Amino acid sequence: MSYPIVLEDEEKIVVIYSDEPHQYVEEDNGVTIYYSRLWEVVKIVIKKDDKHHIIRL
């Protein structure tokens, strides 16, 4: 599988960087970041609002 993978639905944008399980989670201002045991980013979840959205070109 080729990473990163970007998924989008009506409520959130998910960017997956790895299939490793997450061990740590940080959340700030509608953005949740999941980290591996070695503190590498595994996944980012962004809640959609006026500031966070995907622009398609």
DAZIBEL-V563295 format. One record per backbone hydrogen bond with DSSP energy under -1.0 kcal/mol. CO is the residue of the C=O (numbers start at 1). NH is the residue of the N-H. E is the energy in kcal/mol with one decimal. If there is no record, write none. Layout:
BEGIN
CO,NH,E
CO,NH,E
END
This chain:
BEGIN
5,16,-3.0
7,14,-3.1
11,48,-2.4
12,9,-2.4
13,46,-3.1
14,7,-3.2
15,44,-2.5
16,5,-2.3
24,35,-2.9
26,33,-3.1
28,31,-1.6
30,47,-2.5
31,28,-2.4
32,45,-3.0
33,26,-2.3
34,42,-3.2
34,43,-1.4
35,23,-3.4
35,24,-1.7
36,39,-1.9
40,36,-2.7
42,17,-2.9
42,18,-1.4
43,34,-3.2
44,15,-2.9
45,32,-3.1
46,13,-2.7
52,49,-1.6
END
